[in-house]
Amino acid sequence: MSDFWKILEIEPTTDVRVIKQAYAALAKKYHPEQFPEEFLKLRNAYEAALEYVSKQQESLFIQCDDKNTEENLENSDEYNQDFEEELPDNTEQKDFWDLSKLSDNNEFDCTAALSQFLDLYKSKNSKDANKWYTYFTSYDFLEVWREEKFTGLMLKAVYENMEEFIVNKTFAKCLNAVYGCFIFNSY
């Protein structure tokens, strides 16, 4: 068992939800301000586990034993004929295999995480490390935190509101713990 599974205190799995739940539970135990080294190890373990899942999913599409390739190709026509017979009457095969829905241009829903971020950022609780900690370990945030669009929207919100809501030290520390970056006032 790899070290990152031990750190997350779970058995190896490809279930992202289990990984996120384990991370969220342990993140509450290892607050970044109280246990920065442990939190960093936990964060790295979480990212490694997600990378593991990603590689496992990729390998599902790549796995093809050279010895069985010819046999698989010979049997594929039989399989396709069997499959076509199993399609529901109202489903055309061209619609069923429409892969355009899997493109990278798909929109993801980050509205809940962004709304929660803005509510907290503009509230009296913006200096409360526990509130930020709860947000950064929430399911909504963990679903989108790596998405470029989400981080861009979050950064844009900070810059747009910087004059009215100055970036405080607590928020900056929490953001650094999550992303390893700094936001500073350039003027």
C-alpha positions in Angstrom: 0.0 0.0 0.0 1.4 3.4 -1.0 2.2 6.0 1.6 -0.6 8.3 0.4 -3.2 5.6 1.1 -1.8 5.3 4.6 -1.9 9.1 5.1 -5.5 9.2 3.9 -6.3 6.2 6.2 -8.1 4.3 3.5 -7.6 1.3 1.3 -6.6 1.8 -2.4 -9.7 2.8 -4.3 -10.8 4.5 -7.5 -13.9 6.0 -5.8 -13.2 9.7 -5.8 -16.0 10.3 -3.4 -14.4 8.1 -0.8 -11.1 9.9 -1.3 -12.7 13.3 -0.9 -14.5 12.2 2.2 -11.3 10.8 3.8 -9.5 14.0 2.9 -12.3 16.2 4.3 -12.4 14.2 7.6 -8.6 14.3 8.1 -8.4 18.0 7.1 -10.6 18.8 10.0 -8.1 17.0 12.3 -5.0 18.6 10.8 -5.8 22.3 10.6 -3.2 24.1 8.3 -2.4 26.7 10.9 -1.9 24.3 13.8 -0.4 21.4 11.8 1.1 22.9 8.6 3.4 20.0 7.9 0.8 17.3 8.5 -1.7 19.3 6.4 0.7 19.6 3.5 1.4 15.8 3.7 -2.4 15.2 3.7 -2.9 17.6 0.7 -0.1 15.9 -1.2 -1.6 12.5 -0.4 -5.0 13.7 -1.6 -3.6 14.9 -4.9 -1.6 11.7 -5.3 -4.8 9.6 -4.7 -6.7 11.7 -7.3 -3.8 11.2 -9.8 -3.9 7.5 -9.1 -7.7 7.4 -9.9 -7.0 9.4 -13.1 -4.3 6.9 -14.2 -6.5 4.0 -13.4 -9.3 5.4 -15.5 -6.9 6.1 -18.4 -5.6 2.6 -18.2 -9.1 1.1 -18.6 -9.1 2.6 -22.1 -5.5 1.6 -23.0 -5.4 -1.9 -21.7 -5.1 -4.2 -24.7 -2.9 -7.2 -24.6 -1.0 -7.6 -27.8 -1.5 -11.3 -27.8 -5.3 -10.9 -27.6 -5.6 -8.0 -30.0 -6.2 -10.1 -33.1 -8.7 -12.3 -31.2 -10.5 -9.3 -29.9 -10.8 -7.8 -33.4 -12.2 -11.1 -34.7 -14.7 -11.2 -31.9 -15.6 -7.5 -32.1 -18.0 -8.0 -35.0 -19.9 -10.7 -33.1 -20.0 -8.4 -30.0 -21.2 -5.4 -32.1 -24.0 -7.5 -33.6 -25.0 -8.7 -30.2 -24.9 -5.2 -28.9 -27.0 -3.8 -31.7 -29.7 -6.3 -30.9 -29.7 -5.2 -27.3 -30.3 -1.5 -28.0 -33.7 -0.1 -27.1 -36.0 0.4 -30.0 -35.9 4.2 -29.6 -32.1 4.5 -29.6 -30.2 4.9 -32.7 -26.6 3.7 -32.6 -25.2 7.0 -33.8 -26.9 8.8 -30.9 -25.8 6.3 -28.4 -22.1 6.7 -29.3 -22.1 10.5 -29.4 -18.8 11.4 -27.8 -19.2 15.1 -28.3 -20.6 15.2 -24.7 -17.1 14.2 -23.4 -15.2 17.1 -24.9 -13.1 19.4 -22.7 -15.4 22.3 -23.5 -18.1 20.9 -21.2 -19.3 23.4 -18.6 -19.1 22.3 -15.0 -21.1 23.8 -12.2 -19.1 25.9 -9.9 -21.9 28.2 -8.8 -22.3 26.7 -5.4 -18.6 26.9 -4.5 -18.2 30.4 -6.0 -21.3 31.6 -4.2 -20.1 30.2 -0.9 -16.7 31.8 -1.5 -18.1 35.2 -2.2 -20.5 35.0 0.8 -17.6 34.2 3.2 -15.1 36.6 1.5 -17.5 39.6 1.9 -18.8 38.6 5.4 -17.7 39.5 8.9 -16.4 36.0 9.2 -13.7 36.5 6.5 -11.0 36.7 9.3 -12.2 33.4 10.9 -9.7 30.7 9.9 -12.2 27.9 10.9 -14.8 29.3 8.5 -12.2 29.3 5.7 -11.1 25.9 6.7 -14.6 24.6 6.5 -15.1 26.2 3.1 -11.8 24.8 1.7 -12.7 21.3 2.8 -16.4 21.4 1.7 -17.7 19.0 -0.9 -18.6 21.9 -3.3 -15.1 23.4 -3.2 -13.4 20.0 -3.5 -15.4 19.3 -6.6 -14.1 22.3 -8.5 -10.9 23.5 -6.8 -8.7 22.3 -9.7 -10.8 23.7 -12.5 -9.1 26.6 -14.2 -12.4 28.4 -14.8 -13.3 28.2 -11.1 -9.9 29.5 -9.9 -10.0 32.2 -12.4 -13.5 33.3 -11.3 -12.4 33.2 -7.6 -9.2 35.3 -8.4 -11.3 37.7 -10.4 -13.7 38.1 -7.5 -10.9 38.9 -5.1 -9.3 41.5 -7.4 -12.7 43.1 -8.2 -13.5 43.4 -4.4 -10.0 44.2 -3.2 -10.7 47.9 -2.5 -13.8 47.3 -0.5 -12.8 44.0 1.1 -9.0 44.1 1.6 -7.3 40.7 1.6 -6.8 39.8 5.2 -3.9 37.7 6.6 -6.2 34.8 7.6 -7.6 34.4 4.2 -4.2 34.7 2.6 -2.8 32.0 4.8 -5.7 29.6 4.1 -5.5 30.2 0.4 -1.7 29.6 0.5 -2.3 26.3 2.4 -4.8 25.2 -0.3 -3.2 26.4 -3.5 0.4 27.3 -2.4 0.0 30.8 -3.8 -0.1 34.3 -2.5 -2.4 37.3 -3.2 -0.9 40.7 -2.5 -2.0 44.2 -3.0 0.1 45.7 -5.8 -0.5 49.3 -5.0 
